[in-house]
Amino acid sequence: MDRNEFLLALDEMLELDPGTLTGDESLESLEAWDSLAVISFIALVDEKTGVVVEGEKLAKAKTVADLLALAGAPVAA
C-alpha cells in the first residue's frame, strides 16, 4: 500500500471525501478524529500493513503525517 492509497483509506475511515487528506492536517482540525477513529486507525494499519501501532506512540501523534509514520515502512512515500 502506498502513501496515496493509505490517505484514501483514512479518508474513507473518517468519512471524508476521497482526496481530502494530504498528510499536512493536524489531527485536532479533524472533527472525525475521536476515540473510535483511533481504534479504527489501529485496525486499519494492522489489516493493511501488518504493523502493530503502539498506543503510547499514537497518543503522541499530532498530524496525519505522524499517522503515516506510525504505519511504518509498508506505506511508501
C-alpha angles and dihedrals in degrees: 000000000000129000094265094050090049092050089051090051089051090049090054093045091052092042093243127144112272111269094024097118120067101170096256097088121111113234089230089063092057110088091197094055101104138127092288090051090052091055091044090051092052090050092045093052092047093048097044102036109013090236117138109221114216113228093222092056092044090053088059094052113114103171141034086251088060088054090052090051090052089054086066135210097331089074101073122197 
